[in-house]
Structure formats: C-alpha cells, structure tokens
Amino acid sequence: MSETAQSSVVIEHEVGLHARPSVKLTQLAKSFRSRIEISTAAEGPWIDAKSIVKVMGSKTPKGALLHVRAEGEDAETAVQAIVALVERDFETA
C-alpha cells in the first residue's frame, strides 16, 4: 500500500537551498524509496527532491516556506526526515 505525506518548513539557512544544503537534501531524499517532491508554493510547481540540478535550480532563498510531499511505502518517514534536516539548518544528525 502506498502512503502519502506532506509538511512544510521554513528555510533558515543563510544561503537558502544553495550547493551544500541542496546536496544534503538530495542525498537524504535518495535514501528513501518514496517519490519525494518539494515546492515553494502549496500549489506547485513541484520538483523532484532527488535531482540535485532541479533542487539547486529552484534557488529557494532563506526565509522561504518549503513544502515537502512524498508518496510511497516510506513517505511519512521521508517527509519527517527532510523537515528535520531543514530544521537542523542542514547539519547531519
């Protein structure tokens, strides 16, 4: 059974989703089987959180509300992990 999950978190990192934070986010996203997408607007456009090119290309600035959604067997865990990473200012646990 496929589950879905969704949450939002504010980007507090000084440079937003730039190189280092983008790499950490995509690496974490790739560790899950679910399809994970992010957006700066609840209605989209949604981008693949596992694509470093797309995540960096989003140029999400500090202070932006990042919407995270996932669909798959580990969707809830994936969304919680991405939100936690952003809340820790992209510092690994």
N, C-alpha and C positions, 0 to 999 in steps of 0.2 A: 504494500500500500504506500502510495506516495503522499507525503505530507507537505504542507506549505507553512512558511513562517515569514514574518515581516516585522521590522523595527526601524527606528530612526535614532541618529546620534549626531551631535554637533562636532564638527572637525575643529579641534583646538590647536592642532599642530601649527607652528609658526609659518610654514610654507604651504600649508594645505596638503593636498594629495600630490606632492612632487615626487621626485625619484625614489628616495629611501622609503617613505611611507607607502608609496604605490607598490613597490617590490614586496614589502612585508604583507600588505593586504592581499596581493595576488598569490603569494606563496601560501598564505593561510587558506585562502579560498580553494586553491588547488588540492589541499589536503582533505577536502570533503568530496563526497560523491555527488551531492546535490548540485543542481544548476543554481548559481548564485549571481544575482544582478544588483547593481547599485544605481542610484539616481539622485540628483539634487532637487527633484520635484516629484511629488507623490504620483503625478500622472505620467511621469517619464519625461524624456526618453530614458529607457533602461539600458545599461551597458553590462557586458559580461565581466564580472569581477575577477575572472581567471585570465583575462587578457591584459597584460602589462601595457601594451600600446593604447588600448581603449581607456584604461584607468588613468594613465598619465595624460592622455589626450583630453580627459574630462576637465582638466585644470581646475579642480574643485578647490576653492580658496578657504583660508582659515575663517571660521565663523559660519560656514555653510552647514545646513542641515542635510546630512547624508541618509538617504533611505536605502535600506538593505532588505532584499527579499530572496527567498530560496524555495526551491521545490525539489523534493527527493526524499530518500529514506532518512537522511540526517539533517534535514532542513532546519529544524529548531536549534540544534547544536551549532550548526554553521552560522546562523544569524547571531546567536548569542556570542560566539567566538569573535566574529568580525566587530560587533559592537564593543565588546570588551577590549579588543586591540585598539580601537579608536579612542576609547575612554582612557586607556593607559598611555595615550599620546604615542602610539606605535612602538612602545617598548615591549620586547618579548617577555613573556612570563618566566 
